[in-house]
Amino acid sequence: MFYRHSQHAYPDCDLVSGNKIKDIIGVTAPAISKAKLNGRIDTFENSEGKECFHREITPKQFFNKRDRRHITTPTRAQMASGFDNMTAQAVAHRREFDVGLGTPPPSVGDGDPFDLGEALAERADLATSKAQKEFYQAKLMKLKSDEMEGRLVPKQQAAIAAYQLGANIQDKIMTVYARLAPEVVGYFKEAMSNAGVDADKITAVTAGADHAVGEKIRKACLAALRDLTEKTEENILDG
């Protein structure tokens, strides 16, 4: 924001030009122009009607509103302190390494090597967290898309449908014996009759056979259902 001379109380000695503020912050002139255009830093009119920057407020605004996610290269001040691209990227998320105002960065002295171990580890953790967040956001968007297109149904609705299907299957299986037992017994009665077995003997032999055969079929069906209900995701395809 641009403040007219009547809108602030800063003396001219605190107001500096763009060339001066870039040296104070330790960046290039285009970086200052871009920050001003984006509204990251304010400007102030001096007593002569010139648009200026504040020697203390502007550097704070520049670093406080900096987009640290896209830092790929060091500032001029960081380069002067020995930063390379990797160093700048590794410490981009740490405000104490915002070098400016002629102040050397922490842990960096004349001729002292800069240990990136901790900073790079923190940077990697942040990158991993960001990647995980983007992955889950993409997964959520996919689920919402599937739901809108009818490929995804609510979990409760699916559970109800699955329960009803299972109940229908169970009813059909558990009533098989009532139909199948008489057919099995009838088959053997016919076979014995064709073999010339006396009708009285056939009746005596098969007396109660419908119930006995039906019970065996019912128990076999019950065992099969119990085996299926005890299956898990790990062994559902096992024989």
trRosetta pair geometry for C-beta under 8 A, 3 or more apart (Angstrom, degrees):
i j d omega theta_ij theta_ji phi_ij phi_ji
1 39 7.0 44 -41 -145 64 89
1 42 5.0 -17 56 -120 73 96
1 43 7.7 -154 95 34 37 66
2 42 7.3 171 -81 -167 28 72
2 43 4.9 -14 -110 70 74 100
2 44 7.7 175 -158 -81 55 26
2 45 7.2 62 174 -39 92 92
2 51 6.5 -44 -137 -128 115 115
3 7 4.3 -135 -167 91 88 118
3 8 4.6 67 137 -29 140 117
3 42 6.5 31 -12 172 105 118
3 43 7.2 -173 23 93 71 49
3 44 4.9 -13 63 -113 105 72
3 45 6.6 -135 98 11 58 82
4 7 4.7 90 55 2 75 108
4 8 7.8 165 79 7 41 84
4 45 5.1 -9 -145 26 39 138
5 8 7.2 -83 -151 48 28 82
5 44 7.9 93 -92 170 50 80
5 45 4.5 -86 -47 99 75 106
5 46 6.8 26 -97 145 107 10
5 47 6.2 107 -135 -94 141 42
5 49 7.4 -68 -30 -89 129 48
8 44 5.4 -52 41 -139 158 119
10 14 4.8 -104 -176 75 105 129
10 15 6.0 113 122 -51 121 100
10 44 5.9 17 50 160 134 163
10 54 6.1 -90 -143 -108 165 111
11 14 5.6 95 63 6 71 98
11 15 7.7 -150 103 -2 41 94
12 15 5.6 -68 -148 41 42 109
12 46 4.8 74 -115 -158 89 116
12 47 5.5 -63 -62 9 121 105
12 48 7.7 68 -117 -5 133 94
14 54 5.8 2 146 -145 98 81
14 55 5.7 -128 -167 22 59 102
14 56 7.1 -49 -160 11 104 100
15 44 5.6 -116 -112 83 122 115
15 46 4.8 -172 90 -82 152 108
15 52 3.8 74 172 112 107 147
15 53 6.9 143 -156 68 66 30
15 54 6.2 -43 -100 -94 62 55
15 55 7.4 -143 -93 -21 13 86
16 20 3.8 -105 170 91 120 135
16 21 5.3 148 93 -55 113 82
16 24 7.1 100 76 -18 160 139
16 52 6.0 137 58 -171 22 107
16 53 5.6 -39 67 67 77 84
16 54 7.7 100 20 -142 83 10
16 55 5.1 80 -8 -72 124 91
17 20 4.9 96 54 9 75 102
17 21 7.0 -145 94 -6 38 89
17 50 7.8 -36 -98 147 86 133
17 52 6.3 -66 -83 -124 40 84
17 53 7.4 31 143 22 8 93
18 21 5.9 -56 -140 38 31 106
18 22 6.4 33 160 -23 65 104
18 29 6.4 69 145 -139 112 92
18 32 5.5 149 -160 120 95 148
18 33 7.5 39 -156 -65 140 77
18 53 6.7 101 -89 -11 50 122
19 22 6.2 -54 -150 30 27 110
19 23 7.0 23 153 -13 60 107
19 29 7.0 -15 -97 -95 60 112
20 23 5.9 -62 -158 37 34 109
20 24 6.4 34 149 -21 69 107
20 53 7.7 -170 77 56 92 110
20 55 7.6 -48 131 -99 116 95
21 24 5.3 -50 -145 36 39 115
21 25 6.1 27 159 -10 70 106
21 32 6.2 116 95 -124 109 140
21 53 4.1 4 -66 75 153 148
21 55 7.1 -140 -101 -105 82 54
21 58 5.5 -34 -149 108 132 152
21 59 7.6 -158 -164 -58 89 79
22 25 6.1 -58 -142 45 29 101
22 26 7.8 -163 164 6 53 6
22 27 5.6 -100 -153 75 78 68
22 28 6.4 -12 -163 165 129 13
22 29 5.3 -55 -73 -80 163 56
22 31 7.2 122 -129 61 102 98
22 32 5.0 -92 -80 -33 96 135
22 76 8.0 53 161 28 90 141
23 26 7.2 33 -172 -77 29 42
24 55 6.1 -153 -118 -150 167 77
24 58 7.8 81 85 82 133 113
24 59 6.1 -105 126 -64 107 122
24 100 6.6 45 141 176 59 101
24 101 6.0 15 -178 -91 77 59
25 32 7.4 147 40 -83 143 100
25 58 7.3 -88 -59 120 120 98
25 59 5.0 -177 -94 -111 86 89
25 62 5.5 -8 -129 73 142 166
25 63 7.9 -174 -147 -43 105 94
25 75 7.4 -95 137 -175 85 147
25 77 7.2 -129 134 -17 44 134
25 100 4.7 -32 -154 -136 42 131
25 101 7.7 7 -98 -43 31 64
26 75 5.0 84 116 132 95 122
26 76 5.0 -153 175 73 67 82
26 77 2.2 -10 -166 -31 153 116
26 78 7.0 118 137 -13 132 61
26 80 7.2 -114 -149 22 117 122
26 99 5.9 -55 73 111 165 85
26 100 4.6 -144 10 -110 113 69
26 101 7.8 -78 -24 -6 109 36
27 31 4.0 -88 155 77 125 148
27 32 6.5 148 91 -46 114 80
27 62 7.6 -153 5 177 145 145
27 75 4.8 -63 -88 -150 78 110
27 76 5.9 165 -107 13 21 98
27 77 7.3 -45 -47 -1 54 96
28 31 4.8 105 58 0 75 103
28 32 7.5 -137 101 -2 46 84
28 76 6.4 125 -54 -36 68 120
29 32 5.6 -53 -154 34 39 112
29 33 6.4 37 151 -18 69 105
30 33 5.4 -54 -144 39 37 113
30 34 6.1 38 156 -22 69 105
31 34 5.8 -51 -145 36 29 111
31 35 6.4 30 155 -18 63 107
31 75 7.6 103 -153 -126 178 95
32 35 5.8 -56 -148 37 30 110
32 36 6.3 30 154 -18 65 107
32 41 7.5 -49 -155 44 70 152
32 53 7.7 -75 -160 -61 123 155
32 62 7.9 -43 -111 -109 68 131
33 36 5.7 -56 -148 37 30 111
33 37 6.2 30 154 -20 65 108
34 37 5.7 -54 -145 37 31 111
34 38 6.2 20 158 -10 65 111
35 38 6.0 -62 -144 44 28 105
35 40 4.2 -79 -165 62 82 122
35 41 4.9 44 134 2 112 111
35 62 5.7 1 -158 -122 162 85
35 65 7.7 120 -152 87 101 114
36 39 7.8 42 177 -68 30 23
36 40 7.4 -77 -63 49 23 78
36 41 5.6 -52 -85 64 63 99
36 43 6.5 37 -136 -43 116 117
40 61 6.2 144 150 149 69 96
40 62 6.5 77 132 -115 116 46
40 65 4.2 -176 -148 100 94 134
40 66 7.5 77 -162 -74 144 47
41 53 6.8 2 154 -130 128 111
41 58 5.1 49 -158 -145 123 82
41 61 4.6 130 -109 104 70 128
41 62 5.5 5 -72 -70 122 76
41 65 7.6 -162 -54 48 62 133
42 54 7.4 15 81 5 97 112
42 57 7.1 -32 53 127 110 125
42 58 7.3 -127 55 -94 67 77
42 61 6.5 -176 7 -76 81 173
43 51 4.9 19 159 -177 133 99
43 52 6.6 147 -166 70 83 29
43 53 6.1 -56 -115 -82 71 62
44 51 7.5 137 69 -155 27 55
44 52 5.5 -41 71 70 77 84
44 53 7.3 116 24 -117 88 16
44 54 6.0 58 6 -52 134 93
45 49 6.2 -16 -169 -142 110 34
45 50 6.9 148 -149 71 62 31
45 51 6.1 -37 -91 -94 65 53
45 52 7.2 121 -119 18 16 85
46 49 7.3 -52 70 15 66 18
46 50 5.2 -7 37 56 106 86
46 52 5.1 48 -35 -3 107 136
53 58 4.2 30 178 -69 107 160
54 57 3.8 23 88 40 137 104
54 58 4.9 158 59 -22 68 91
55 58 7.0 -11 -89 31 8 108
55 59 7.7 4 167 -10 40 108
56 59 6.8 -61 -158 33 26 103
56 60 7.0 19 154 -11 61 112
57 60 5.9 -66 -158 40 34 111
57 61 6.2 31 153 -18 72 109
58 61 5.7 -56 -145 38 32 110
58 62 6.2 38 156 -27 66 105
59 62 5.5 -52 -145 31 32 116
59 63 6.5 15 163 -6 66 106
59 100 5.4 174 -152 128 126 149
59 101 6.4 54 -154 -50 172 103
60 63 6.5 -65 -148 43 27 97
60 64 5.7 21 161 -17 67 118
61 64 5.9 -60 -133 42 26 108
61 65 5.9 -4 176 8 65 116
62 65 7.0 -81 -148 49 13 89
62 66 6.6 38 150 -61 57 99
63 66 5.3 -29 -149 -14 35 124
63 95 6.8 103 156 -147 119 92
63 98 4.3 65 -138 -166 138 154
63 100 7.2 -135 -52 3 129 142
66 71 7.7 36 156 -67 115 116
66 98 7.6 168 13 -114 153 124
67 70 5.5 12 121 28 111 103
67 71 7.8 173 101 -44 64 79
68 71 5.7 -27 -153 -12 51 120
68 92 4.8 150 -168 151 91 95
68 93 5.5 118 150 -94 140 54
71 88 6.0 -127 152 148 111 99
71 89 6.2 177 105 -103 89 56
71 92 3.9 173 60 -127 138 133
72 85 6.4 -7 160 -158 65 103
72 88 7.4 51 132 99 18 120
72 89 6.3 16 -128 -80 39 107
73 85 5.4 -41 -109 -112 59 86
73 88 6.0 33 159 75 18 160
74 78 3.5 -129 -172 96 111 123
74 79 4.9 149 98 -56 124 73
74 83 3.9 141 -106 106 152 123
74 84 6.9 -148 -14 179 128 6
74 85 6.8 -124 -14 -89 84 37
74 87 6.7 10 -69 80 124 98
74 88 3.8 -151 -74 -68 72 133
75 78 4.7 96 49 8 74 102
75 79 7.0 -133 95 -6 39 86
75 88 7.7 150 -2 -124 60 128
75 99 6.6 -168 62 66 118 93
75 100 7.5 -18 105 -74 155 89
76 79 5.6 -51 -148 35 33 114
76 80 6.4 35 152 -20 64 104
77 80 5.6 -53 -151 35 33 113
77 81 6.6 25 151 -14 64 108
77 99 4.3 -163 121 116 111 102
77 100 5.3 157 33 -91 173 50
77 102 7.9 -113 -137 -74 118 30
78 81 5.6 -61 -150 41 35 108
78 83 3.7 -25 159 31 96 146
78 87 7.5 -178 170 104 116 113
78 88 5.8 93 135 -93 155 103
78 97 7.6 53 -111 163 116 91
78 99 4.8 144 -76 39 68 131
78 105 7.2 47 -121 -46 77 135
79 82 7.8 116 -176 -15 29 8
79 83 5.8 -80 -79 61 36 86
81 99 5.4 -127 -3 -135 148 164
81 104 5.8 147 -127 -141 118 70
81 105 5.3 106 153 2 156 104
81 108 5.7 70 167 123 108 146
82 87 7.7 21 117 42 71 175
82 108 6.2 -170 51 -167 123 126
82 114 6.6 161 110 -23 121 126
83 87 4.3 -143 -148 92 75 129
83 88 5.1 86 164 -58 126 85
83 99 7.5 -164 -19 8 136 144
83 105 7.5 75 -56 -6 112 154
83 114 7.9 12 -95 8 61 171
84 87 5.2 98 46 9 62 104
84 88 7.2 -125 99 -5 32 92
85 88 5.9 -60 -151 37 30 110
85 89 6.3 25 155 -15 66 109
86 89 5.8 -58 -147 40 31 109
86 90 6.1 33 155 -24 66 109
86 116 7.1 -3 132 -125 105 163
87 90 5.7 -57 -145 34 28 112
87 91 6.5 -6 167 9 65 110
87 114 6.2 44 -124 100 129 148
87 116 6.4 -117 -107 -91 70 120
88 91 6.8 -76 -144 50 23 87
88 92 6.3 53 154 -69 63 90
89 92 5.6 -22 -147 -23 31 120
89 123 6.8 84 136 -151 77 153
90 116 5.1 -14 160 -154 172 109
90 119 4.3 79 149 126 105 112
90 120 4.8 -43 -134 -78 120 67
90 123 5.0 -110 -141 -23 54 150
91 94 4.9 -63 -167 43 78 112
91 97 4.0 10 147 45 132 169
91 105 8.0 74 128 -169 165 142
91 119 4.9 -34 -76 -156 78 141
91 123 7.8 -73 -55 -60 28 120
92 97 8.0 -81 -79 81 20 125
92 123 7.4 79 34 -112 90 115
93 122 6.9 -139 69 130 128 113
93 123 6.7 166 13 -98 120 73
93 126 6.0 165 -48 -55 165 170
94 97 5.1 61 91 8 99 108
94 119 6.8 -85 -2 -125 142 102
94 122 7.6 66 -52 97 113 151
95 98 5.5 -23 -167 -10 58 117
96 105 7.6 106 134 -159 76 79
96 106 5.3 9 142 -8 120 132
97 105 5.1 33 -134 -146 71 122
97 106 6.8 -87 -80 30 72 94
99 103 6.7 -153 -148 78 67 76
99 104 7.4 -15 -131 -154 112 24
99 105 4.9 -61 -78 -63 111 96
100 103 6.9 12 73 34 40 95
104 108 5.8 -145 169 86 101 92
104 109 7.0 69 150 -102 154 46
105 108 4.5 36 71 28 93 129
107 112 7.5 -134 163 121 58 134
107 114 6.6 103 117 -131 100 75
107 115 7.0 -76 160 34 137 91
108 112 6.3 -179 -151 77 37 107
108 114 5.4 -4 -96 -88 98 107
109 112 4.1 59 54 5 87 130
115 118 7.1 50 122 11 102 91
116 119 5.2 -76 -156 58 60 107
116 120 4.8 58 148 -29 95 111
117 120 6.2 -65 -146 36 16 105
117 121 6.4 14 159 -18 59 109
118 121 5.7 -57 -149 35 30 112
118 122 6.4 28 155 -17 65 105
119 122 5.8 -54 -150 36 32 109
119 123 6.2 33 152 -20 65 107
120 123 5.4 -53 -145 37 34 114
120 124 6.2 37 154 -22 66 103
121 124 5.7 -52 -148 34 30 112
121 125 6.5 33 152 -20 63 103
122 125 5.7 -52 -151 34 33 112
122 126 6.5 32 152 -18 65 105
123 126 5.8 -56 -152 37 32 111
123 127 6.3 32 151 -19 65 106
124 127 5.6 -54 -147 37 33 112
124 128 6.2 34 153 -21 66 104
125 128 5.7 -53 -147 35 31 111
125 129 6.3 31 154 -18 64 106
126 129 5.7 -53 -146 37 31 111
126 130 6.3 32 154 -19 64 107
127 130 5.7 -55 -148 37 30 112
127 131 6.3 31 153 -20 65 106
128 131 5.7 -55 -148 36 31 110
128 132 6.3 30 154 -18 65 105
129 132 5.8 -54 -147 37 30 111
129 133 6.3 33 153 -21 64 106
130 133 5.7 -54 -149 35 31 113
130 134 6.4 28 154 -17 65 106
131 134 5.8 -55 -147 38 31 109
131 135 6.3 35 152 -24 65 105
132 135 5.5 -52 -147 33 32 114
132 136 6.4 24 158 -12 66 105
133 136 6.2 -59 -148 40 29 103
133 137 6.2 29 154 -19 64 109
134 137 5.6 -54 -144 38 31 113
134 138 6.3 33 155 -19 65 105
135 138 5.9 -57 -151 36 28 109
135 139 6.3 28 151 -19 64 107
136 139 5.3 -49 -143 37 36 115
136 140 6.2 40 154 -22 66 103
137 140 5.7 -51 -147 35 31 112
137 141 6.4 32 153 -18 63 105
138 141 5.7 -53 -148 37 32 112
138 142 6.4 36 151 -22 64 104
139 142 5.6 -52 -151 33 33 114
139 143 6.5 33 151 -18 65 103
140 143 5.7 -52 -150 35 33 111
140 144 6.4 32 152 -17 65 105
141 144 5.7 -53 -146 37 33 111
141 145 6.3 36 152 -21 65 105
142 145 5.6 -54 -149 36 31 113
142 146 6.4 31 153 -18 65 105
143 146 5.7 -53 -147 37 32 111
143 147 6.3 34 153 -22 64 105
143 152 6.1 123 -164 -126 67 172
144 147 5.6 -52 -148 34 32 113
144 148 6.4 30 154 -18 65 105
145 148 5.8 -56 -149 36 31 109
145 149 6.3 15 157 -7 65 112
146 149 6.0 -66 -144 47 29 102
146 151 4.2 -82 -164 76 86 106
146 152 3.8 80 118 -22 104 117
147 150 7.9 52 179 -62 27 18
147 151 7.6 -84 -63 60 23 65
147 152 4.2 -61 -76 75 62 114
147 153 7.8 144 -126 -76 76 22
149 152 7.9 67 58 12 77 84
153 157 5.0 -103 159 87 110 124
153 158 5.2 135 91 -58 112 94
153 161 8.0 23 113 5 155 142
154 157 4.4 86 66 8 92 107
154 158 6.9 -163 91 -7 47 86
155 158 5.7 -57 -149 38 31 111
155 159 6.3 33 153 -23 66 106
156 159 5.6 -52 -147 34 32 113
156 160 6.5 33 154 -20 64 103
157 160 5.9 -52 -150 33 32 111
157 161 6.5 29 153 -16 64 107
158 161 5.7 -56 -148 39 32 111
158 162 6.2 33 154 -20 67 107
159 162 5.7 -54 -145 37 30 111
159 163 6.3 32 154 -21 64 105
160 163 5.8 -54 -149 35 30 111
160 164 6.4 27 154 -17 64 106
161 164 5.9 -56 -148 37 30 109
161 165 6.3 31 154 -19 65 107
162 165 5.7 -55 -147 37 31 112
162 166 6.2 31 154 -19 65 107
163 166 5.7 -56 -147 38 30 111
163 167 6.3 31 154 -21 65 106
164 167 5.7 -52 -146 35 31 112
164 168 6.4 32 155 -19 64 105
165 168 5.8 -56 -151 35 30 111
165 169 6.4 30 153 -18 65 106
166 169 5.7 -54 -148 36 32 111
166 170 6.3 33 154 -21 66 106
167 170 5.7 -53 -147 36 31 112
167 171 6.4 33 154 -21 64 104
168 171 5.8 -53 -149 33 31 111
168 172 6.5 27 156 -16 64 106
169 172 5.9 -60 -151 37 30 109
169 173 6.2 25 156 -16 67 109
170 173 5.9 -59 -145 39 29 107
170 174 5.9 16 163 -11 67 115
170 225 6.2 77 -119 -133 88 141
171 174 6.2 -64 -140 43 23 102
171 175 6.4 9 163 -9 62 114
172 175 6.3 -70 -149 41 25 101
172 176 7.2 51 150 -52 60 88
173 176 5.8 -29 -163 -14 38 117
173 221 4.9 169 160 -170 97 120
173 224 7.4 -128 -173 81 141 119
173 225 6.2 151 100 -65 151 116
174 177 7.7 -33 -178 10 41 102
174 218 6.9 50 -153 -142 67 85
174 221 6.0 170 -94 121 49 136
174 222 7.2 61 -107 -75 94 78
174 225 7.6 -9 -61 -34 95 153
175 178 5.4 -39 -170 25 68 116
175 179 7.1 52 142 -8 79 102
176 179 6.3 -74 -164 45 38 99
176 180 5.3 15 157 -10 79 124
176 217 6.4 -124 104 155 97 121
176 221 6.0 155 43 -81 122 149
177 180 5.8 -65 -126 48 28 101
177 181 5.4 34 176 -31 70 110
177 213 8.0 175 -161 120 92 69
177 214 4.3 103 162 -161 107 74
177 215 7.4 98 -173 -57 148 16
177 217 3.9 159 -108 91 93 114
177 218 4.2 -43 -28 -58 162 81
177 221 6.7 -126 -40 3 103 135
178 181 6.9 -33 -125 23 15 109
178 214 6.5 52 -86 -142 40 127
179 182 7.2 -71 -169 36 29 100
179 183 6.9 19 149 -13 64 117
180 183 5.6 -65 -154 40 39 113
180 184 6.2 37 154 -22 74 106
180 214 7.7 142 73 -109 78 69
180 217 5.6 174 82 -147 126 166
181 184 5.8 -56 -147 34 31 110
181 185 6.3 23 159 -12 67 108
181 210 5.1 99 134 -162 115 63
181 211 7.6 80 166 -70 153 13
181 213 4.4 147 -142 96 92 101
181 214 3.4 -41 -59 -71 160 81
181 217 5.9 -141 -66 15 90 137
182 185 5.8 -57 -141 43 32 107
182 186 5.8 36 157 -23 67 110
182 210 5.4 15 -83 -126 69 112
183 186 5.7 -54 -142 38 27 113
183 187 6.4 36 154 -27 61 102
184 187 5.8 -50 -154 26 30 114
184 188 7.0 19 154 -9 62 103
184 213 5.3 -159 82 172 132 151
184 217 8.0 174 -5 -53 148 132
185 188 6.1 -60 -154 40 34 104
185 189 6.3 38 149 -23 68 106
185 206 5.7 119 -168 -160 106 120
185 209 4.5 139 -121 111 124 118
185 210 5.3 -80 0 -78 159 66
185 213 5.8 -165 -54 16 98 151
186 189 5.5 -52 -145 35 34 115
186 190 6.3 33 157 -18 66 105
187 190 6.0 -59 -154 36 28 108
187 191 6.4 27 150 -19 64 108
188 191 5.3 -51 -143 37 36 114
188 192 6.2 36 157 -19 67 103
188 206 7.0 162 93 -94 111 123
188 209 7.8 -111 64 165 132 158
189 192 6.0 -56 -149 37 28 107
189 193 6.3 28 153 -19 63 108
189 202 5.6 93 -142 178 79 123
189 206 5.8 -21 -80 -42 100 167
190 193 5.6 -54 -146 37 31 112
190 194 6.3 31 156 -18 65 106
191 194 5.9 -55 -148 37 29 110
191 195 6.4 25 152 -17 63 109
192 195 5.5 -60 -149 39 33 111
192 197 4.1 -39 171 34 94 140
192 201 7.9 -133 163 101 133 99
192 202 5.0 156 102 -107 135 107
192 205 7.4 177 -116 62 171 146
193 196 7.9 73 177 -51 31 14
193 197 6.5 -79 -81 53 32 86
193 199 7.2 35 -110 -92 98 74
193 202 6.3 7 -66 -78 81 160
197 201 5.4 -110 171 82 97 121
197 202 5.4 115 111 -62 116 94
198 201 4.4 85 67 6 92 106
198 202 7.0 -159 93 -11 46 83
199 202 5.5 -51 -147 32 35 113
199 203 6.4 36 154 -19 66 103
200 203 5.7 -54 -152 35 32 112
200 204 6.3 31 151 -18 65 107
201 204 5.6 -55 -146 38 33 111
201 205 6.0 31 156 -20 68 107
202 205 5.9 -56 -145 37 28 108
202 206 6.1 -1 166 5 65 115
203 206 6.5 -72 -138 50 22 91
203 207 6.4 49 157 -59 62 91
204 207 5.9 -28 -152 -14 28 117
205 209 7.7 25 126 -53 65 130
206 209 4.2 -58 -162 -1 69 138
208 211 5.4 -48 -170 39 70 112
208 212 5.9 68 135 -22 85 106
209 212 5.6 -60 -143 42 36 109
209 213 5.7 29 163 -14 73 110
210 213 6.4 -60 -143 42 21 103
210 214 5.9 23 157 -21 60 116
211 214 5.6 -59 -144 39 26 114
211 215 6.3 29 157 -23 63 105
212 215 6.0 -54 -152 30 28 110
212 216 6.8 25 152 -17 61 103
213 216 5.8 -54 -154 34 36 111
213 217 6.5 32 151 -16 68 105
214 217 5.7 -57 -149 39 33 109
214 218 6.1 35 153 -22 68 108
215 218 5.5 -53 -143 37 31 113
215 219 6.2 29 158 -17 66 106
216 219 6.0 -55 -147 38 28 108
216 220 6.4 29 153 -20 63 108
217 220 5.7 -57 -149 36 31 112
217 221 6.4 30 154 -18 65 106
218 221 5.8 -57 -150 37 30 110
218 222 6.3 31 152 -20 65 108
219 222 5.5 -52 -144 37 33 114
219 223 6.3 36 155 -21 65 103
220 223 5.8 -52 -149 34 31 111
220 224 6.5 32 151 -20 63 105
221 224 5.6 -54 -150 35 33 112
221 225 6.4 32 153 -18 66 104
222 225 5.8 -53 -149 36 32 110
222 226 6.3 32 154 -19 65 107
223 226 5.7 -54 -146 37 31 112
223 227 6.4 35 153 -22 64 105
224 227 5.7 -53 -150 33 30 113
224 228 6.6 29 152 -18 63 105
225 228 5.7 -57 -151 36 33 110
225 229 6.3 27 156 -16 68 107
226 229 5.9 -56 -145 38 31 108
226 230 6.4 25 157 -16 64 111
227 230 6.1 -64 -150 38 28 108
227 231 7.3 48 148 -44 60 92
228 231 5.8 -35 -163 -3 39 117
231 235 5.9 -135 -150 92 76 85
231 236 4.6 92 161 -106 124 65
231 238 7.9 -176 -131 44 103 93
232 235 5.5 56 51 32 82 88
232 236 6.6 -121 84 -48 31 82
233 236 6.2 -23 -132 -16 24 118
235 238 4.4 -31 -167 8 83 127
